Amino acid sequence: MSRSRFGKGDVTGQVVVVTGGARGVGKELARELTTRGARVALLGLEPAELAAVAAELPGSRAYDVDVTDDAALTAAAAAVVADFGRVDVVVANAGIASAGPLLLADPGSYEKCIEVNLLGSIRTVRAFLPALVQSKGYVLQIASLAAMTHAPFMSAYCASKAGAEAFAHSLQGELRHHGVRVGVGYLAFTDTDMVRGVDARPGLSSMRQGLAGPFGRTYPLAPAVVRLADGIGRRSSHVYAQKWVRGVAGVRGLLPTVIPLGARGLEQAEAEIVAAGAAEVTRPVGAGGAANRV
């Protein structure tokens, strides 16, 4: 495949691995890439849901694998190469969210968020990297606006996504001479099971509502996925799922002081968490978070 073809955003015939493919961003991105002619390998923890998604997408396959398990990922990478013959793109999308003040957070859930989002991404890329070197492929690390804007009650998630962003940025230079390109995808709060799970938790929904301006809003999934797919086709270094997020990158140095000042009602939100039971409120949210807890 020529580099000029990538510049046109064409993924026809490419084999794309998507982790966290059972729902949310992973599921819809796999669907979008399939419509553009890619063949997709769906990785995740929910075998029934993955199989259902794969059944809808011509040429796709599902692989039941935990991104925190090195041995399982190595085996999955070998299986994908055996089944598809190559790997052109890896989208490190699998992630969970836990939220709440550090003072009250369940320690296991807090650390699991970092393990899945950061170490899971590292393990995913490492497992598929030999195949990507062979194909001179592309990695898209799904980060978040949380990598740049560090909101109260979200320290585990923000730390994990900032780490994933830094990991991908380091690889951009490290892998270039191998012909492998690396990009980072940034999403604001997007309408997924994970975000709906945050909104369903006492105190966390209040925290979200207290974020200033566009930072606390929920944005539709479909246009975000289209922008991510465009970035994959172009092998972009940075992909912004909402257009306005690109502007945030230019002022990110100011945000650690601005965001806390703009957050309102945190004392009341913390009281709601205590009243509802902090151990339960601060566990991973949504069905994807529940699958990781199991």
C-alpha angles and dihedrals in degrees: 000000000000124000090235089061090056089052089062092056094246118157097168110148095003122133110230125191114207120187118204087032099153097084148349120019094355095053096045093043090053089051092050093047091049091055087054092056103265126134112227134210108202117207125187151112101264106076097183093050093044091051091050092052092046090051089059096049119069113232096011130125134198126226122190104219140143112227090213091062112085096191093048092049092049089052091046092051090052090048093050092051090047092049099041103024095231146017120230103169136023119195109197095204106138110118146142133205131221122173142181138095115310089233090064104025122122102250095217093051092046092054094041089059090057093043095053099039100040110019091035090057092047092049092047094053093044092053094051099034097096089056091046092051089052093051095036086236141169137255122205111194109201105220123158144230080265088074088067104026114051108203125193115263090024102082096124094048094042092048092049094049094043087052092049090050092051091047091054093045090053091051092052091074097030096057102034095093088053089057093247117133123205129201138181122222120208124199130179118211100314127189101265137128089262095056092043087052091056090050091052093059121090112249095009093076088050090052090053093049089052095059112106126249119326094352095082099041125104116233128204118266102220100065090042091056092048090055091049091050090049089053092050091051091051093040088231123192091221129020122191113201091197116040095226092058089073088066091053090060090063094058100032092122090068097047101083088068098035101048098056090048090052095050112097135193097019094143091056091044091052090050089053090053092051092048093050095046117271096221092060098038094053097050118106112291132233132012092299090054090049091053090055091048089055 
